[in-house]
Amino acid sequence: MKASTHLRAALLLLALFLASGLLLEAALGARAEAYLGDPLRREFLRLAHAHGALLALVNVALASAMARLETPEAWARAIRWGALSGALAVGLGFAGGGLWHGPTDPGPLVLFVPAGAFALLSCLVLVAISKPSDRAPRASDSGARDDDAS
């Protein structure tokens, strides 16, 4: 994925979760019983909106940081996919956990939340510690070779 594609996808993700906030406000204003009558659903849909929008903004910042820090392209491609997938998993995990839930517990889709959070956190750490001179790992590397030692 190219840097411009990452930025565009992050902005679209932000638009999606901001629009979900408008829908929640409309449900509140219309006194929609499906929304107001289910506290667990209401809480998890608000969490989906807030986390999804925030993590989309994190992706916007990450796209900028990767350019400024000159993250190696071999790493950057994987980081972009991981960061966007992580943000989407957190937002949709909260939404799915609230839409399809049991009497007192969120639905099983909420398990996407920690997985997505870990993916995004890992991507942020990778950007912070990678240097422009870093090479991408090769699948054939099983350990250090003599000519790689320096």
Z-matrix of the N, CA and C atoms (Angstrom, degrees):
N
C 1 1.447
C 2 1.534 1 107.56
N 3 1.306 2 116.39 1 135.68
C 4 1.460 3 121.92 2 179.18
C 5 1.527 4 110.36 3 -80.15
N 6 1.325 5 115.65 4 160.41
C 7 1.464 6 120.90 5 -179.32
C 8 1.527 7 110.96 6 -61.09
N 9 1.320 8 117.50 7 -40.85
C 10 1.467 9 119.83 8 -179.86
C 11 1.523 10 111.38 9 -66.22
N 12 1.321 11 116.95 10 -35.31
C 13 1.468 12 120.79 11 177.42
C 14 1.526 13 110.19 12 -66.67
N 15 1.324 14 116.61 13 -39.90
C 16 1.466 15 120.69 14 177.88
C 17 1.527 16 110.27 15 -61.06
N 18 1.314 17 116.55 16 -46.31
C 19 1.459 18 120.22 17 -179.24
C 20 1.531 19 111.06 18 -63.81
N 21 1.322 20 116.98 19 -44.01
C 22 1.479 21 120.18 20 178.64
C 23 1.532 22 111.10 21 -62.88
N 24 1.337 23 116.83 22 -42.57
C 25 1.471 24 120.34 23 179.69
C 26 1.527 25 110.48 24 -64.78
N 27 1.330 26 116.91 25 -39.53
C 28 1.466 27 120.33 26 178.66
C 29 1.529 28 110.39 27 -63.90
N 30 1.314 29 117.36 28 -40.71
C 31 1.465 30 120.52 29 178.65
C 32 1.530 31 111.26 30 -67.28
N 33 1.321 32 116.89 31 -37.35
C 34 1.468 33 119.83 32 176.22
C 35 1.531 34 110.84 33 -67.31
N 36 1.322 35 116.80 34 -38.20
C 37 1.460 36 120.85 35 176.24
C 38 1.527 37 110.25 36 -62.94
N 39 1.320 38 116.44 37 -41.07
C 40 1.458 39 120.95 38 176.31
C 41 1.527 40 110.61 39 -61.68
N 42 1.319 41 117.36 40 -44.49
C 43 1.463 42 121.08 41 178.44
C 44 1.528 43 111.07 42 -61.44
N 45 1.328 44 117.09 43 -40.20
C 46 1.466 45 121.42 44 179.71
C 47 1.525 46 111.09 45 -61.25
N 48 1.326 47 116.89 46 -48.39
C 49 1.456 48 119.27 47 -176.38
C 50 1.528 49 112.63 48 -77.01
N 51 1.327 50 118.10 49 -27.32
C 52 1.460 51 119.09 50 172.45
C 53 1.526 52 110.44 51 -69.87
N 54 1.318 53 116.76 52 -38.74
C 55 1.469 54 120.16 53 176.20
C 56 1.529 55 110.84 54 -64.11
N 57 1.326 56 116.84 55 -35.16
C 58 1.473 57 118.86 56 177.08
C 59 1.525 58 110.13 57 -63.66
N 60 1.320 59 117.64 58 -33.16
C 61 1.464 60 120.64 59 175.57
C 62 1.516 61 111.57 60 -65.38
N 63 1.322 62 116.59 61 -37.86
C 64 1.466 63 119.55 62 175.94
C 65 1.520 64 111.28 63 -63.91
N 66 1.335 65 116.26 64 -39.41
C 67 1.471 66 119.95 65 177.34
C 68 1.532 67 111.29 66 -64.18
N 69 1.324 68 116.34 67 -38.85
C 70 1.464 69 119.38 68 178.27
C 71 1.528 70 110.74 69 -65.91
N 72 1.325 71 116.84 70 -39.74
C 73 1.467 72 120.41 71 176.81
C 74 1.522 73 110.60 72 -64.43
N 75 1.324 74 116.69 73 -38.99
C 76 1.462 75 120.26 74 178.21
C 77 1.522 76 110.99 75 -65.74
N 78 1.321 77 117.37 76 -40.64
C 79 1.473 78 120.91 77 177.85
C 80 1.521 79 110.62 78 -64.09
N 81 1.314 80 116.33 79 -37.58
C 82 1.458 81 120.45 80 177.42
C 83 1.524 82 110.63 81 -67.20
N 84 1.320 83 116.07 82 -45.39
C 85 1.467 84 120.46 83 -179.72
C 86 1.517 85 112.92 84 -65.93
N 87 1.328 86 116.11 85 -34.69
C 88 1.467 87 120.76 86 -179.81
C 89 1.524 88 111.92 87 -84.55
N 90 1.333 89 115.95 88 -0.23
C 91 1.466 90 121.75 89 -178.97
C 92 1.533 91 111.59 90 54.30
N 93 1.341 92 115.15 91 45.25
C 94 1.466 93 121.19 92 -179.34
C 95 1.528 94 109.55 93 -66.17
N 96 1.313 95 116.24 94 118.93
C 97 1.458 96 121.86 95 -176.88
C 98 1.529 97 111.82 96 -62.37
N 99 1.340 98 117.98 97 -35.82
C 100 1.461 99 120.80 98 179.82
C 101 1.527 100 110.91 99 -62.58
N 102 1.323 101 116.88 100 -27.19
C 103 1.465 102 121.55 101 179.27
C 104 1.529 103 111.21 102 -92.25
N 105 1.309 104 116.93 103 -51.01
C 106 1.465 105 120.70 104 -175.90
C 107 1.524 106 113.08 105 -73.14
N 108 1.326 107 117.55 106 -31.47
C 109 1.462 108 121.01 107 -174.82
C 110 1.514 109 114.34 108 -81.17
N 111 1.318 110 118.43 109 -2.73
C 112 1.463 111 121.76 110 -177.24
C 113 1.529 112 108.93 111 -127.85
N 114 1.344 113 117.33 112 93.84
C 115 1.472 114 120.12 113 -176.05
C 116 1.532 115 113.89 114 -59.53
N 117 1.322 116 117.40 115 -37.28
C 118 1.467 117 119.92 116 179.52
C 119 1.521 118 110.64 117 -65.16
N 120 1.330 119 116.69 118 -44.29
C 121 1.461 120 120.93 119 177.81
C 122 1.534 121 110.16 120 -61.30
N 123 1.311 122 116.02 121 -45.36
C 124 1.469 123 120.56 122 -178.48
C 125 1.526 124 110.50 123 -60.32
N 126 1.328 125 116.35 124 -45.85
C 127 1.472 126 120.63 125 -178.89
C 128 1.524 127 111.53 126 -63.55
N 129 1.318 128 117.31 127 -45.82
C 130 1.459 129 119.61 128 -176.57
C 131 1.525 130 112.36 129 -72.23
N 132 1.312 131 118.44 130 -31.75
C 133 1.465 132 119.29 131 175.59
C 134 1.527 133 110.82 132 -69.78
N 135 1.331 134 116.94 133 -35.13
C 136 1.478 135 119.25 134 174.82
C 137 1.528 136 110.14 135 -67.05
N 138 1.328 137 117.12 136 -40.18
C 139 1.460 138 120.21 137 176.46
C 140 1.530 139 111.24 138 -62.18
N 141 1.322 140 116.89 139 -39.75
C 142 1.468 141 120.87 140 178.29
C 143 1.521 142 110.67 141 -61.67
N 144 1.321 143 116.31 142 -47.21
C 145 1.463 144 121.09 143 179.83
C 146 1.532 145 110.85 144 -60.86
N 147 1.315 146 116.90 145 -50.90
C 148 1.469 147 120.97 146 -175.46
C 149 1.528 148 111.86 147 -66.43
N 150 1.321 149 116.79 148 -48.59
C 151 1.464 150 119.08 149 -178.63
C 152 1.524 151 111.72 150 -68.72
N 153 1.313 152 116.73 151 -40.85
C 154 1.466 153 119.31 152 179.19
C 155 1.519 154 112.28 153 -60.47
N 156 1.341 155 116.35 154 -45.10
C 157 1.471 156 119.84 155 179.75
C 158 1.527 157 110.70 156 -66.70
N 159 1.322 158 117.05 157 -44.31
C 160 1.462 159 119.97 158 -179.72
C 161 1.525 160 111.29 159 -62.47
N 162 1.316 161 117.59 160 -44.63
C 163 1.457 162 120.15 161 -177.42
C 164 1.525 163 112.11 162 -73.17
N 165 1.323 164 117.53 163 -24.33
C 166 1.468 165 119.86 164 171.15
C 167 1.528 166 109.36 165 -67.03
N 168 1.330 167 116.82 166 -40.12
C 169 1.464 168 120.04 167 175.90
C 170 1.528 169 111.30 168 -65.34
N 171 1.316 170 117.32 169 -35.54
C 172 1.463 171 120.69 170 175.09
C 173 1.521 172 109.77 171 -60.57
N 174 1.325 173 117.19 172 -39.24
C 175 1.464 174 120.64 173 177.69
C 176 1.524 175 111.61 174 -66.54
N 177 1.323 176 117.78 175 -36.77
C 178 1.470 177 120.28 176 175.90
C 179 1.529 178 109.26 177 -61.83
N 180 1.328 179 116.45 178 -46.27
C 181 1.461 180 120.79 179 178.49
C 182 1.524 181 111.22 180 -64.79
N 183 1.307 182 117.15 181 -38.76
C 184 1.454 183 121.34 182 179.93
C 185 1.522 184 111.10 183 -64.26
N 186 1.325 185 117.13 184 -40.87
C 187 1.467 186 120.35 185 177.89
C 188 1.526 187 110.45 186 -59.90
N 189 1.313 188 116.37 187 -41.69
C 190 1.464 189 120.64 188 177.74
C 191 1.524 190 111.41 189 -68.28
N 192 1.313 191 117.17 190 -43.57
C 193 1.461 192 121.11 191 -178.82
C 194 1.522 193 111.60 192 -62.87
N 195 1.328 194 116.80 193 -39.90
C 196 1.467 195 119.30 194 -179.23
C 197 1.523 196 110.80 195 -64.08
N 198 1.320 197 117.38 196 -36.33
C 199 1.463 198 120.24 197 177.81
C 200 1.529 199 110.33 198 -68.71
N 201 1.313 200 116.83 199 -45.36
C 202 1.478 201 120.81 200 -177.62
C 203 1.530 202 112.26 201 -69.17
N 204 1.321 203 116.85 202 -34.89
C 205 1.465 204 120.70 203 -179.14
C 206 1.527 205 112.68 204 -88.24
N 207 1.331 206 116.00 205 -1.05
C 208 1.470 207 122.23 206 178.85
C 209 1.527 208 111.86 207 54.71
N 210 1.325 209 115.01 208 50.96
C 211 1.463 210 120.36 209 177.11
C 212 1.527 211 108.52 210 -60.96
N 213 1.334 212 118.07 211 130.31
C 214 1.468 213 120.02 212 -179.65
C 215 1.532 214 110.91 213 -55.72
N 216 1.315 215 116.06 214 137.94
C 217 1.464 216 120.75 215 -174.66
C 218 1.524 217 112.53 216 -59.93
N 219 1.320 218 117.10 217 -35.01
C 220 1.468 219 119.45 218 179.01
C 221 1.531 220 110.80 219 -61.15
N 222 1.325 221 117.32 220 -36.76
C 223 1.461 222 121.61 221 176.80
C 224 1.523 223 110.27 222 -79.41
N 225 1.326 224 116.41 223 -39.70
C 226 1.461 225 121.24 224 -173.13
C 227 1.531 226 112.17 225 -60.34
N 228 1.321 227 117.23 226 -38.48
C 229 1.479 228 119.05 227 -179.84
C 230 1.525 229 110.84 228 -59.24
N 231 1.323 230 116.75 229 -48.26
C 232 1.471 231 120.51 230 -179.39
C 233 1.527 232 110.81 231 -67.18
N 234 1.322 233 116.93 232 -38.55
C 235 1.461 234 120.65 233 -179.72
C 236 1.521 235 110.52 234 -63.79
N 237 1.327 236 117.05 235 -42.72
C 238 1.477 237 120.03 236 -179.87
C 239 1.521 238 111.02 237 -60.05
N 240 1.339 239 116.53 238 -46.62
C 241 1.465 240 119.61 239 179.61
C 242 1.525 241 111.06 240 -63.48
N 243 1.305 242 116.55 241 -44.24
C 244 1.459 243 120.42 242 -178.92
C 245 1.518 244 113.11 243 -64.07
N 246 1.324 245 115.94 244 -41.53
C 247 1.469 246 119.90 245 -178.20
C 248 1.525 247 111.51 246 -68.31
N 249 1.320 248 116.87 247 -44.28
C 250 1.471 249 119.39 248 178.59
C 251 1.529 250 111.06 249 -66.27
N 252 1.318 251 116.31 250 -43.82
C 253 1.474 252 120.13 251 178.95
C 254 1.522 253 111.04 252 -62.31
N 255 1.324 254 116.35 253 -40.04
C 256 1.457 255 120.26 254 179.64
C 257 1.521 256 112.12 255 -63.57
N 258 1.330 257 116.47 256 -45.79
C 259 1.467 258 120.45 257 179.20
C 260 1.525 259 110.74 258 -62.31
N 261 1.320 260 116.31 259 -43.72
C 262 1.463 261 120.28 260 179.86
C 263 1.530 262 110.87 261 -65.54
N 264 1.327 263 117.31 262 -39.78
C 265 1.470 264 120.87 263 -179.97
C 266 1.525 265 111.34 264 -63.98
N 267 1.327 266 117.42 265 -39.91
C 268 1.469 267 119.87 266 179.52
C 269 1.524 268 109.84 267 -64.91
N 270 1.324 269 117.30 268 -50.77
C 271 1.465 270 120.48 269 -178.40
C 272 1.518 271 112.79 270 -62.16
N 273 1.326 272 116.37 271 -47.75
C 274 1.466 273 119.44 272 -178.95
C 275 1.530 274 111.66 273 -72.06
N 276 1.330 275 117.56 274 -29.29
C 277 1.466 276 120.57 275 176.43
C 278 1.519 277 111.45 276 -63.94
N 279 1.335 278 116.20 277 -44.78
C 280 1.470 279 119.40 278 176.64
C 281 1.535 280 110.32 279 -64.20
N 282 1.328 281 116.75 280 -44.59
C 283 1.470 282 119.99 281 -178.63
C 284 1.528 283 110.76 282 -62.73
N 285 1.323 284 116.62 283 -47.74
C 286 1.465 285 120.01 284 -179.85
C 287 1.514 286 112.56 285 -65.54
N 288 1.330 287 116.33 286 -37.63
C 289 1.468 288 119.98 287 177.53
C 290 1.510 289 112.46 288 -63.60
N 291 1.337 290 116.67 289 -30.86
C 292 1.461 291 120.54 290 179.55
C 293 1.517 292 113.73 291 -86.05
N 294 1.312 293 116.70 292 -31.91
C 295 1.471 294 119.17 293 -178.59
C 296 1.522 295 111.94 294 -75.22
N 297 1.322 296 116.89 295 -40.05
C 298 1.462 297 121.10 296 -177.82
C 299 1.521 298 108.18 297 -120.16
N 300 1.305 299 116.43 298 91.68
C 301 1.467 300 120.62 299 -175.93
C 302 1.512 301 111.50 300 -134.52
N 303 1.332 302 113.96 301 165.85
C 304 1.456 303 121.18 302 176.23
C 305 1.522 304 110.36 303 -85.01
N 306 1.311 305 117.17 304 -169.98
C 307 1.462 306 120.68 305 -176.89
C 308 1.527 307 114.13 306 -62.61
N 309 1.330 308 117.13 307 -36.98
C 310 1.467 309 119.00 308 -176.04
C 311 1.519 310 113.60 309 -129.51
N 312 1.309 311 118.55 310 -10.30
C 313 1.464 312 121.73 311 -175.97
C 314 1.522 313 110.76 312 -120.35
N 315 1.337 314 116.15 313 150.84
C 316 1.463 315 118.36 314 176.09
C 317 1.524 316 110.95 315 -66.64
N 318 1.309 317 115.62 316 160.85
C 319 1.456 318 120.97 317 179.29
C 320 1.514 319 112.06 318 -70.37
N 321 1.336 320 116.71 319 169.05
C 322 1.465 321 120.84 320 -175.07
C 323 1.530 322 114.29 321 -65.10
N 324 1.325 323 118.00 322 -19.96
C 325 1.457 324 119.29 323 179.34
C 326 1.527 325 112.58 324 -65.16
N 327 1.332 326 117.12 325 -15.33
C 328 1.457 327 120.24 326 178.23
C 329 1.538 328 110.88 327 -64.96
N 330 1.319 329 117.41 328 -15.92
C 331 1.467 330 120.37 329 177.81
C 332 1.528 331 112.07 330 -67.47
N 333 1.339 332 117.17 331 -15.97
C 334 1.464 333 120.17 332 174.71
C 335 1.533 334 111.20 333 -69.61
N 336 1.321 335 117.28 334 -21.97
C 337 1.470 336 120.91 335 -175.94
C 338 1.530 337 111.91 336 -63.03
N 339 1.325 338 120.33 337 -56.06
C 340 1.469 339 118.06 338 -179.86
C 341 1.530 340 112.63 339 -65.19
N 342 1.330 341 117.25 340 -34.45
C 343 1.470 342 119.37 341 178.43
C 344 1.525 343 110.45 342 -63.71
N 345 1.320 344 116.66 343 -45.52
C 346 1.460 345 120.42 344 179.01
C 347 1.518 346 112.13 345 -66.00
N 348 1.323 347 116.59 346 -39.74
C 349 1.464 348 120.37 347 179.04
C 350 1.522 349 110.40 348 -63.88
N 351 1.319 350 117.23 349 -41.76
C 352 1.458 351 120.24 350 178.80
C 353 1.525 352 111.00 351 -65.18
N 354 1.325 353 117.14 352 -40.70
C 355 1.473 354 120.52 353 178.53
C 356 1.522 355 110.81 354 -61.63
N 357 1.324 356 116.76 355 -46.92
C 358 1.459 357 120.07 356 -179.52
C 359 1.522 358 111.35 357 -66.22
N 360 1.311 359 117.56 358 -42.20
C 361 1.468 360 120.86 359 177.61
C 362 1.521 361 110.81 360 -60.49
N 363 1.316 362 117.11 361 -43.02
C 364 1.464 363 121.28 362 178.42
C 365 1.523 364 111.14 363 -60.78
N 366 1.311 365 116.46 364 -41.29
C 367 1.463 366 120.47 365 179.38
C 368 1.524 367 111.31 366 -64.81
N 369 1.319 368 116.96 367 -40.97
C 370 1.461 369 119.98 368 178.06
C 371 1.525 370 111.47 369 -62.75
N 372 1.337 371 116.82 370 -42.27
C 373 1.456 372 120.53 371 178.81
C 374 1.528 373 110.47 372 -65.06
N 375 1.325 374 117.30 373 -41.71
C 376 1.465 375 120.42 374 178.84
C 377 1.525 376 111.77 375 -60.56
N 378 1.314 377 117.40 376 -41.30
C 379 1.465 378 119.86 377 177.79
C 380 1.520 379 110.05 378 -65.23
N 381 1.323 380 116.83 379 -40.56
C 382 1.463 381 120.30 380 -177.80
C 383 1.529 382 112.84 381 -66.03
N 384 1.320 383 117.73 382 -34.39
C 385 1.468 384 119.28 383 -174.37
C 386 1.526 385 113.94 384 -99.96
N 387 1.331 386 118.67 385 -13.81
C 388 1.470 387 119.21 386 -178.38
C 389 1.521 388 109.96 387 -76.79
N 390 1.333 389 114.10 388 148.90
C 391 1.455 390 120.89 389 178.79
C 392 1.525 391 108.26 390 -118.37
N 393 1.326 392 118.26 391 154.80
C 394 1.469 393 120.29 392 -179.89
C 395 1.523 394 113.73 393 -55.19
N 396 1.320 395 117.71 394 -26.18
C 397 1.465 396 121.11 395 -177.66
C 398 1.529 397 113.50 396 -85.84
N 399 1.319 398 118.34 397 -6.15
C 400 1.464 399 121.34 398 -178.09
C 401 1.521 400 110.80 399 -67.96
N 402 1.352 401 114.27 400 139.14
C 403 1.461 402 120.36 401 175.19
C 404 1.521 403 108.82 402 -96.09
N 405 1.298 404 115.18 403 154.00
C 406 1.467 405 119.80 404 175.15
C 407 1.525 406 108.47 405 -72.69
N 408 1.318 407 117.33 406 144.97
C 409 1.469 408 118.98 407 177.72
C 410 1.524 409 110.06 408 -68.37
N 411 1.321 410 115.28 409 145.36
C 412 1.467 411 120.03 410 177.06
C 413 1.513 412 108.79 411 -101.42
N 414 1.312 413 115.82 412 144.27
C 415 1.466 414 120.74 413 -179.65
C 416 1.522 415 111.02 414 -63.64
N 417 1.334 416 117.60 415 -28.63
C 418 1.461 417 120.41 416 -177.04
C 419 1.524 418 112.66 417 -79.70
N 420 1.346 419 117.48 418 -11.66
C 421 1.465 420 120.22 419 179.40
C 422 1.523 421 109.67 420 -74.45
N 423 1.321 422 116.46 421 116.27
C 424 1.465 423 119.50 422 177.04
C 425 1.518 424 110.68 423 -108.03
N 426 1.287 425 116.98 424 -3.45
C 427 1.454 426 121.33 425 179.14
C 428 1.504 427 108.91 426 174.89
N 429 1.308 428 116.54 427 -176.79
C 430 1.453 429 120.68 428 -178.83
C 431 1.520 430 109.76 429 -72.37
N 432 1.329 431 116.24 430 140.92
C 433 1.458 432 121.70 431 175.34
C 434 1.517 433 107.43 432 -106.05
N 435 1.312 434 115.54 433 159.55
C 436 1.464 435 120.38 434 -178.00
C 437 1.520 436 112.15 435 -60.60
N 438 1.351 437 118.09 436 -39.63
C 439 1.451 438 119.22 437 -176.53
C 440 1.538 439 112.72 438 -78.26
N 441 1.348 440 117.73 439 -7.89
C 442 1.457 441 120.54 440 177.05
C 443 1.519 442 112.12 441 -89.39
N 444 1.321 443 117.88 442 -13.96
C 445 1.456 444 120.03 443 -177.26
C 446 1.515 445 110.56 444 -71.15
N 447 1.315 446 114.52 445 136.64
C 448 1.470 447 118.48 446 177.61
C 449 1.495 448 111.16 447 -145.23
